[in-house]
Amino acid sequence: MESGNVEKGIKGVSLLLGLAWFDMVYGMVPDYMHGLLLGVTKTNPSLMFSLSNSSKPYFVRKNIKSADKILTNMKPTDQISRSPRKLEKNLHYFKASELQIYLQHLGLLVEGSYLLLSDKITEHDLQRADHILSEFYREFGNLYVTNNSTLNLHNVGCHLTTYVRKFEPLWAWSCFQFQDMNGSILDSVHGTGDVCLQIMWMVQAQKRLSLDASYISKPVFKTFVEEMTDTSRKTVTVNIELRTVYRKSSF
């Protein structure tokens, strides 16, 4: 603030500090989608298969074809929205929903993430998750050199459990839902001019069609219009040991 210069990436005081009821610490959550999946989970295979790390002990690109064969032979459950694809030529373009699959190769991160994604989390679960994610963070530096320890890794290893204590499971406040909505908004744009007007017109048209659907006499037409204009998120039903668990889909 005194020098007016950027110091170690810090450019100054955030304008958000001027908001009386905004907490700068708890108001900035380490998101599950971007921080854990696209951040930490994507970092591991990137380090292991990137040609720039050919001299490192953790470089295993020579085995990438074997890894791809295993991946493409996988038969994921319906909860995995994208089928596995080859690491070779595709790793850079992997989506967050695809990177959930690779958690199984990272034992500590898998268990910690699983506990923090549960529908019901006990105090023992939180303590266990905090311990093993801290262990994952510590071992990461030993395996991949400390300079590969990113802010996302720090947040996952040191702070993720704290935010789950305050805001409930990771899935309850991830950016998957917002990302989906971004896709819906983009679908409303069909030209380069006056994008905001196009979006507003589409929203208004959907609302008007939803209202008009109630006056349609023929059930088949009415159902068609209602389904086409329904913007609510779908629900996935999962049967587990004769129990049915209802939970909003994140994909």
C-alpha positions in Angstrom: 0.0 0.0 0.0 2.8 2.4 0.9 5.0 1.7 -2.2 2.2 1.3 -4.7 4.1 -1.7 -6.2 3.0 -5.3 -6.5 4.7 -7.4 -3.8 4.8 -11.2 -4.2 1.5 -11.1 -6.2 -0.3 -8.8 -3.8 -1.6 -5.7 -5.6 -3.2 -4.0 -2.7 -6.2 -4.0 -0.5 -9.3 -5.6 -1.9 -12.4 -3.4 -2.4 -14.4 -6.2 -0.8 -13.0 -5.1 2.6 -15.3 -2.1 2.3 -18.4 -4.4 2.6 -19.4 -4.3 6.2 -21.0 -7.8 6.4 -18.5 -9.6 4.1 -15.9 -11.9 5.7 -12.7 -11.9 3.5 -11.6 -15.3 5.0 -14.7 -17.4 5.0 -16.3 -15.5 2.0 -13.6 -16.9 -0.3 -14.0 -20.6 -0.3 -11.5 -23.1 -1.9 -13.9 -24.5 -4.5 -14.1 -28.3 -5.0 -14.4 -28.1 -8.8 -11.6 -25.6 -9.5 -9.4 -26.0 -6.5 -9.5 -29.8 -5.9 -10.4 -31.3 -9.3 -9.0 -28.9 -11.9 -6.3 -27.8 -9.5 -4.8 -30.5 -7.3 -6.1 -33.6 -9.1 -5.0 -32.4 -12.6 -1.6 -31.4 -11.2 -0.6 -35.0 -10.5 -1.0 -36.6 -13.9 0.3 -33.4 -15.5 3.6 -33.7 -13.5 3.9 -37.4 -14.2 3.3 -37.2 -18.0 4.6 -33.8 -19.0 7.7 -33.9 -21.2 9.1 -30.9 -19.4 9.6 -33.3 -16.4 11.5 -36.0 -18.3 14.5 -35.8 -16.0 12.4 -36.1 -12.8 12.1 -39.4 -10.9 8.3 -39.2 -11.0 8.2 -38.9 -14.8 6.3 -42.0 -16.2 5.3 -40.8 -19.7 6.9 -44.0 -21.2 4.0 -45.8 -19.7 1.3 -43.5 -21.0 0.0 -46.0 -23.6 -0.4 -48.6 -20.9 -2.3 -46.1 -18.7 -4.5 -45.1 -21.7 -5.3 -48.7 -22.3 -6.5 -49.2 -18.7 -8.5 -45.9 -18.8 -10.3 -46.7 -22.0 -11.2 -50.2 -20.8 -12.9 -48.7 -17.7 -16.7 -49.0 -17.4 -17.7 -46.2 -15.1 -21.1 -46.0 -13.4 -23.8 -43.6 -14.5 -22.7 -41.1 -12.0 -19.6 -40.4 -14.1 -21.0 -38.2 -16.9 -18.0 -38.5 -19.2 -16.4 -41.7 -20.5 -12.6 -42.1 -19.8 -10.4 -40.9 -22.7 -6.7 -41.2 -23.3 -4.2 -39.0 -21.4 -2.0 -38.7 -24.5 -3.0 -35.5 -26.4 -6.1 -34.9 -24.1 -4.8 -34.3 -20.6 -4.7 -30.5 -21.1 -8.3 -30.4 -22.1 -9.7 -32.7 -19.3 -12.9 -31.4 -17.6 -13.4 -31.3 -13.8 -16.0 -34.1 -14.1 -13.4 -36.3 -15.8 -10.8 -35.7 -13.2 -13.0 -37.1 -10.5 -12.1 -40.5 -11.9 -8.3 -40.0 -11.2 -8.9 -39.6 -7.5 -8.7 -43.4 -7.1 -5.0 -43.2 -8.0 -4.3 -40.8 -5.1 -5.2 -42.8 -2.0 -5.0 -40.0 0.6 -6.7 -37.5 -1.5 -9.4 -40.0 -2.4 -10.3 -40.8 1.2 -10.2 -37.2 2.3 -12.3 -36.0 -0.6 -14.8 -38.9 -0.1 -15.3 -38.0 3.6 -15.8 -34.3 2.8 -18.3 -35.1 0.0 -20.5 -37.3 2.2 -24.1 -36.5 2.8 -23.6 -37.0 6.5 -20.2 -36.0 8.1 -19.4 -36.8 11.7 -16.8 -35.1 13.8 -14.6 -38.2 13.5 -14.9 -37.9 9.7 -13.7 -34.3 9.8 -10.8 -35.2 12.0 -9.8 -38.1 9.8 -10.1 -36.0 6.6 -8.1 -33.2 8.1 -5.3 -35.6 9.1 -5.0 -37.5 5.8 -5.3 -34.4 3.6 -2.5 -32.8 5.7 -0.5 -36.0 5.1 -1.2 -35.8 1.4 0.0 -32.2 1.3 3.2 -33.1 3.2 4.1 -36.1 1.0 3.3 -34.1 -2.2 6.4 -31.9 -1.6 8.6 -34.9 -1.0 7.4 -36.7 -4.2 7.1 -33.7 -6.6 9.5 -31.1 -5.2 8.3 -28.2 -3.0 8.1 -25.7 -5.9 5.2 -27.7 -7.3 3.1 -27.1 -4.2 0.5 -24.6 -5.4 -2.0 -22.5 -3.6 -4.7 -25.0 -4.5 -2.7 -27.8 -2.9 -2.2 -25.6 0.2 -5.9 -24.9 0.5 -6.8 -28.6 0.1 -4.2 -29.8 2.6 -4.6 -27.1 5.2 -8.0 -25.4 5.0 -10.6 -27.6 3.2 -11.9 -29.3 6.3 -12.3 -25.9 8.0 -14.6 -24.7 5.3 -16.6 -28.0 5.4 -17.1 -27.4 9.1 -18.6 -24.0 8.3 -20.5 -24.6 5.0 -21.3 -28.4 5.0 -20.2 -31.0 2.4 -18.1 -29.9 -0.6 -20.9 -30.7 -3.1 -23.2 -28.2 -1.4 -21.2 -25.2 -2.4 -19.1 -26.3 -5.5 -19.1 -24.3 -8.8 -20.5 -27.3 -10.8 -24.0 -25.8 -10.7 -22.7 -22.3 -11.7 -20.7 -23.9 -14.5 -23.8 -25.6 -15.8 -25.7 -22.4 -15.7 -22.9 -20.7 -17.7 -23.5 -23.3 -20.4 -27.2 -22.6 -20.4 -26.6 -18.9 -20.7 -24.2 -19.4 -23.6 -26.9 -21.5 -25.4 -29.1 -18.4 -25.3 -26.6 -16.5 -27.5 -26.8 -16.9 -31.2 -24.9 -13.9 -32.5 -22.1 -11.5 -31.8 -24.2 -8.4 -31.3 -26.0 -7.2 -28.2 -25.4 -10.4 -26.2 -27.0 -9.1 -23.1 -30.3 -8.5 -25.0 -30.2 -12.0 -26.5 -29.9 -13.5 -23.0 -32.6 -11.4 -21.5 -34.9 -12.1 -24.5 -34.4 -15.9 -24.1 -35.1 -15.8 -20.3 -38.2 -13.8 -20.9 -39.3 -16.2 -23.7 -38.8 -19.2 -21.4 -40.9 -17.6 -18.7 -43.7 -16.7 -21.1 -43.8 -20.2 -22.6 -43.9 -21.7 -19.1 -46.9 -19.5 -18.3 -48.7 -20.2 -21.6 -48.2 -24.0 -21.1 -50.8 -24.0 -18.4 -53.4 -23.0 -21.0 -52.6 -25.8 -23.4 -55.4 -28.4 -23.5 -53.7 -31.3 -25.2 -51.6 -33.2 -22.6 -48.9 -34.3 -25.0 -48.2 -30.7 -26.2 -48.4 -29.3 -22.7 -45.9 -31.9 -21.4 -43.6 -31.1 -24.3 -43.5 -27.4 -23.6 -43.1 -27.9 -19.9 -40.1 -30.2 -20.3 -38.5 -27.8 -22.9 -38.8 -24.8 -20.6 -37.9 -26.6 -17.3 -34.6 -25.1 -16.1 -34.5 -26.8 -12.7 -31.8 -29.2 -11.9 -32.5 -32.9 -12.2 -32.4 -35.4 -9.4 -30.4 -38.6 -9.3 -31.8 -41.5 -7.4 -29.2 -43.9 -6.0 -30.1 -47.2 -4.3 -27.7 -48.3 -1.6 -28.3 -51.4 0.5 -32.1 -51.2 0.1 -32.0 -47.5 1.0 -32.8 -44.7 -1.5 -30.8 -41.6 -1.2 -32.0 -38.5 -3.1 -29.4 -35.9 -4.0 -29.1 -33.2 -6.6 -26.8 -34.0 -9.5 -23.6 -32.0 -9.8 -23.0 -32.8 -13.4 
